[in-house]
């Protein structure tokens, strides 16, 4: 299973998002720290969920980081997060 698919599944299970897009940006980081052959190390997440309503940006990131703690401790080197509640700009 691709890391992107694992991240998507975990976030779907945790937040029941209205929309989610997990983008593998590993190819953009060739030659940089944390890059490895085969990629699957650098990701960007766009997620919209009611679970983020009333939460600060930092709280939203903490929520996502908690769900993905095992992945972040393993092979995921970088994670860019764009988390919004429904109706907010993405």
C-alpha positions as CSV (number, residue, x, y, z in Angstrom):
1,X,0.0,0.0,0.0
2,X,1.3,3.5,-0.8
3,X,2.0,5.8,2.0
4,X,-0.4,8.4,0.4
5,X,-3.2,5.8,0.6
6,X,-2.4,5.0,4.3
7,X,-2.5,8.7,5.2
8,X,-5.7,9.2,3.3
9,X,-7.4,6.2,5.1
10,X,-6.3,7.3,8.5
11,X,-7.5,10.9,8.0
12,X,-10.8,9.7,6.6
13,X,-11.3,7.4,9.6
14,X,-10.4,10.1,12.1
15,X,-12.1,13.2,10.6
16,X,-14.8,12.0,8.1
17,X,-13.8,14.9,5.8
18,X,-16.0,16.6,3.3
19,X,-13.0,16.6,1.0
20,X,-9.4,15.4,1.2
21,X,-6.5,15.4,-1.2
22,X,-3.1,13.9,-0.2
23,X,-0.4,14.9,-2.7
24,X,3.0,13.1,-2.8
25,X,5.5,15.9,-3.5
26,X,8.5,13.7,-2.9
27,X,9.8,14.2,-6.5
28,X,10.1,17.9,-5.8
29,X,12.6,17.3,-3.1
30,X,15.2,15.1,-4.9
31,X,18.6,15.9,-3.5
32,X,17.2,17.4,-0.3
33,X,17.2,16.1,3.3
34,X,14.8,13.3,3.9
35,X,14.4,12.3,0.2
36,X,14.8,8.7,-0.5
37,X,14.7,6.7,-3.7
38,X,11.1,5.8,-4.6
39,X,9.7,8.9,-2.9
40,X,6.8,8.6,-0.5
41,X,8.6,10.9,2.0
42,X,7.1,14.4,1.4
43,X,3.4,15.1,1.4
44,X,0.9,18.0,1.2
45,X,-2.6,17.5,2.7
46,X,-5.7,19.5,1.8
47,X,-8.6,18.5,4.1
48,X,-12.0,20.0,5.0
49,X,-13.8,18.6,8.0
50,X,-16.4,19.7,10.5
51,X,-13.9,18.4,13.1
52,X,-11.8,21.5,12.6
53,X,-14.7,24.0,13.2
54,X,-13.7,26.4,16.0
55,X,-10.1,25.1,16.2
56,X,-7.0,27.2,15.6
57,X,-4.6,26.4,12.9
58,X,-2.2,25.0,15.4
59,X,-4.9,22.8,17.0
60,X,-5.8,21.4,13.6
61,X,-2.2,20.6,12.8
62,X,-1.8,18.9,16.2
63,X,-5.0,16.8,15.5
64,X,-3.6,15.6,12.2
65,X,-0.1,15.0,13.6
66,X,-1.6,12.9,16.4
67,X,-3.4,10.7,13.9
68,X,-0.3,10.3,11.7
69,X,2.2,10.0,14.5
70,X,3.4,6.5,13.5
71,X,3.9,7.7,9.9
72,X,5.8,10.8,10.9
73,X,8.0,8.7,13.2
74,X,8.7,6.4,10.3
75,X,9.2,7.2,6.6
76,X,7.3,10.5,6.3
77,X,9.9,13.3,6.4
78,X,7.8,16.3,5.6
79,X,4.1,17.1,5.8
80,X,2.4,20.4,4.7
81,X,-1.1,20.7,6.1
82,X,-4.0,22.8,4.8
83,X,-6.9,22.1,7.1
84,X,-10.2,23.9,7.0
85,X,-13.7,23.7,8.4
86,X,-16.6,23.7,5.9
87,X,-17.2,27.1,4.5
88,X,-13.7,28.4,5.2
89,X,-11.3,29.3,2.4
90,X,-9.0,26.4,1.5
